[in-house]
Amino acid sequence: MTSGPQPGFPRPELKSRYDVDSIREDEWHTYSGEITNKIIQAQLTAASLKTHRRLLNAGCGIYRLDLQNWSEVRLDLFDLPIKESHLSVCGSVEYLPFCRDSFGAVVCVGEVLGYCDPAAALREFARVLAPSGILISDFGSSKSIRRLLTRSFGRAADLITDDYNGSPERTWVYDPSYIRALFVASGFKVQKVFGTHTWSALVRRLGCSRSFSVSVQRRLEWLPLPLRTADLITVVAARD
C-alpha cells in the first residue's frame, strides 16, 4: 500500500448513513444486490460442508440471507438495522465477538470492506471460520473501467467519493491484486472471482446516468466484458 490515510471510517461518521431500519436502493445498488444474491445462493447451496451449518452475515445492515439449511447469525455495527432479528449481534467486522471455528460460512457483502480495514476484517473472518469454511466478500475495484484515467485508477487502496441515492458518499476502493494478497495472508485459498457492473461501468465512464448505465448492463448481459473491467469484485474463498 502507498502511504497516506488507512482504510476505514470512525463509527460516528457511519452512523447517520447506516443506523437505519430501512434503505431505498437506487438502480445501481439494486442491480448489484441482485447479482450478489445469485452468487451467494449458488455458492452456499453447492457447499459440501457436513457440519458447522452456522452462517455469519457480517455487516448485514437491514438485509437477511435466509438460506435454506443454514442458521444465519446477523452482525452489524449498529443496533437499528438488526433490532427485529432473533440471532443478531451488534459489533465490528474488525473485532468479531465470536470464538474460533464458530461458523461454516461468512458472507460480507455490500462493499463492507470499503468502510473498514480489510486486513483486520479478513483475519477475523479466518479466525471464526471452521477449517475449509467458505467466505464470500466483495469490494469496489480501483481498476474498474469507471476509474480509468482518474487519480484512483489502479491504486492499492484509495478513498473516493461516489453518489448513493443522490447524496455524496465516501468509500474505499482497492486493487484486486492487493485484496487477493490479503486473502492469502489471512489463510484463505481463493476459489472463484466474479465481476459485477462492467458495461454499466463503461457507460458511466462515458458520462451517462446511473439509470441508463444499468439499463445497458441488463441488455448486454449476454455479452460479458472481461473481469478486469468490473466495478464490483466478489471473491469466494475457503479457509486453508
C-alpha positions in Angstrom: 0.0 0.0 0.0 1.0 3.6 -0.5 1.4 6.0 2.4 -1.5 8.1 3.5 -4.7 7.6 5.4 -5.6 4.0 6.3 -8.8 2.3 5.1 -11.9 2.6 7.3 -14.0 5.2 9.0 -14.8 6.0 12.6 -18.1 4.7 13.7 -19.7 8.1 14.3 -19.1 9.0 10.7 -21.1 6.0 9.5 -23.9 6.3 12.0 -26.1 8.7 10.1 -25.9 6.6 6.9 -26.3 3.1 8.3 -28.0 3.2 11.7 -31.4 2.9 10.0 -34.2 0.4 9.7 -34.9 0.9 6.0 -33.0 1.8 2.9 -34.2 2.9 -0.5 -31.7 1.5 -3.0 -31.0 3.2 -6.3 -30.8 1.3 -9.6 -27.1 0.7 -9.4 -27.2 -0.9 -6.0 -30.4 -2.8 -6.7 -28.6 -4.5 -9.6 -25.5 -5.1 -7.5 -27.7 -6.8 -4.9 -29.5 -9.0 -7.4 -26.2 -10.4 -8.8 -24.6 -10.8 -5.4 -27.6 -12.7 -4.1 -27.3 -15.1 -7.1 -23.7 -15.7 -6.3 -24.3 -16.3 -2.6 -27.2 -18.7 -3.3 -25.2 -20.7 -5.9 -22.0 -20.9 -3.8 -23.5 -21.8 -0.5 -26.1 -24.2 -1.9 -23.3 -26.1 -3.6 -21.1 -26.0 -0.4 -20.3 -29.6 0.7 -19.8 -28.8 4.4 -21.3 -31.5 6.5 -21.1 -29.7 9.8 -20.9 -26.1 11.0 -24.1 -25.1 9.2 -23.9 -21.8 11.0 -23.6 -18.7 8.8 -22.4 -15.3 9.7 -23.9 -12.4 7.8 -21.2 -9.8 8.6 -22.1 -6.2 8.2 -25.6 -7.2 7.2 -27.4 -3.9 7.5 -31.1 -4.4 7.1 -30.6 -7.5 4.8 -31.2 -11.2 5.6 -29.9 -14.0 3.6 -32.5 -16.7 4.6 -30.6 -19.5 3.0 -32.0 -23.0 3.3 -30.1 -25.4 5.6 -28.1 -22.5 7.1 -28.6 -21.0 10.6 -28.0 -17.3 10.0 -26.4 -15.0 12.6 -26.5 -11.4 11.6 -23.9 -8.9 12.7 -23.9 -5.1 12.2 -22.1 -2.1 13.5 -25.4 -0.6 14.6 -28.5 -1.7 16.6 -31.3 -0.3 14.5 -30.8 -2.5 11.3 -30.9 -5.7 13.3 -33.4 -4.8 16.0 -36.1 -7.3 14.7 -33.7 -10.2 14.3 -33.6 -13.0 16.8 -30.0 -14.2 16.1 -28.2 -10.9 15.9 -25.2 -9.2 17.4 -24.0 -5.6 17.3 -20.3 -5.5 16.6 -17.5 -4.7 14.2 -16.2 -7.0 11.5 -12.7 -5.9 12.6 -13.2 -7.4 16.1 -15.8 -10.2 15.9 -17.3 -11.2 19.2 -17.2 -15.0 18.4 -15.0 -17.9 19.3 -12.6 -19.5 16.8 -14.1 -22.0 14.4 -17.7 -20.8 15.1 -19.1 -20.7 11.5 -19.2 -22.8 8.4 -19.5 -19.8 6.2 -19.1 -16.0 6.4 -20.8 -13.6 4.0 -19.6 -10.0 4.0 -21.1 -8.1 1.0 -22.5 -4.7 0.2 -18.9 -3.4 -0.1 -18.4 -3.6 3.7 -14.7 -3.8 3.1 -14.9 -0.3 1.7 -15.7 1.0 5.2 -13.3 -0.9 7.4 -9.7 -2.1 7.5 -9.9 -5.1 5.1 -6.8 -6.8 6.5 -8.3 -6.8 10.0 -11.6 -8.0 8.8 -10.2 -10.9 6.8 -8.1 -12.0 9.7 -11.2 -12.1 11.9 -13.2 -14.0 9.2 -10.4 -16.6 9.1 -10.4 -16.9 12.9 -14.1 -17.5 13.3 -14.4 -19.8 10.2 -14.1 -23.6 10.7 -11.4 -25.4 8.6 -12.5 -25.4 4.9 -15.2 -22.8 5.8 -16.4 -20.5 3.0 -16.0 -16.8 2.8 -17.9 -14.6 0.3 -17.0 -11.0 0.2 -16.9 -8.1 -2.2 -15.3 -4.7 -2.7 -15.1 -1.8 -5.1 -12.3 -2.1 -7.6 -9.8 0.7 -8.3 -9.2 -1.0 -11.7 -12.8 -0.6 -12.7 -13.2 0.8 -16.2 -15.2 3.6 -14.4 -11.9 4.7 -12.8 -9.9 4.8 -16.0 -7.9 8.0 -16.4 -8.7 9.1 -12.8 -6.4 9.6 -9.9 -7.6 6.4 -8.1 -7.1 4.0 -11.1 -5.0 1.0 -10.1 -4.1 2.2 -6.6 -3.8 -0.4 -3.9 -6.3 1.5 -1.8 -7.9 4.9 -2.4 -10.6 7.0 -0.8 -13.2 8.1 -3.3 -16.5 10.0 -3.2 -19.4 8.4 -5.1 -23.1 9.1 -5.3 -25.5 7.0 -3.3 -29.2 7.7 -3.6 -28.5 11.3 -4.7 -26.0 12.0 -1.8 -22.2 12.0 -1.9 -20.7 9.1 0.0 -17.0 8.4 0.8 -15.8 4.8 0.4 -12.6 2.9 -0.2 -11.8 1.1 -3.5 -9.0 -1.5 -3.8 -6.7 -3.0 -6.5 -8.0 -6.7 -6.8 -4.4 -8.0 -6.6 -4.0 -6.2 -3.2 -7.2 -7.7 -1.8 -6.2 -11.2 -3.1 -2.8 -10.8 -1.3 -4.7 -10.0 1.9 -6.9 -13.1 1.4 -3.8 -15.3 1.1 -2.0 -13.7 4.0 -5.1 -14.3 6.2 -5.1 -18.0 5.4 -7.6 -18.2 2.6 -7.4 -20.0 -0.8 -9.3 -18.0 -3.4 -11.7 -20.3 -5.3 -13.7 -18.1 -7.6 -13.9 -14.4 -8.5 -16.9 -12.7 -10.0 -17.3 -9.2 -11.6 -20.4 -7.0 -11.4 -21.0 -3.8 -13.4 -18.9 -4.0 -16.5 -20.9 -2.5 -19.3 -22.6 -0.2 -16.8 -19.2 1.0 -15.5 -18.1 1.7 -19.1 -21.2 3.7 -19.8 -20.9 5.7 -16.6 -17.3 6.5 -17.5 -18.6 8.0 -20.7 -20.7 10.3 -18.7 -24.1 8.7 -18.8 -26.5 8.5 -15.9 -26.6 5.7 -13.4 -30.1 4.6 -14.5 -29.2 4.5 -18.2 -25.9 2.7 -17.5 -27.7 -0.1 -15.6 -30.3 -0.4 -18.4 -27.4 -1.0 -20.8 -25.9 -3.6 -18.5 -29.1 -5.5 -18.4 -29.5 -5.5 -22.1 -25.9 -6.7 -22.7 -25.7 -9.5 -20.1 -25.3 -12.0 -22.9 -22.0 -10.4 -24.0 -19.8 -10.1 -20.9 -16.8 -7.9 -20.7 -13.5 -9.1 -19.1 -13.5 -9.4 -15.3 -10.8 -6.7 -15.0 -13.3 -4.0 -16.2 -15.7 -4.7 -13.4 -16.6 -2.1 -10.8 -17.6 -4.6 -8.1 -15.5 -7.7 -7.4 -16.9 -10.7 -5.4 -14.4 -13.2 -4.0 -15.3 -16.8 -2.9 -12.5 -18.3 -0.8 -12.0 -21.2 1.6 -10.1 -21.2 4.8 -7.0 -23.4 4.4 
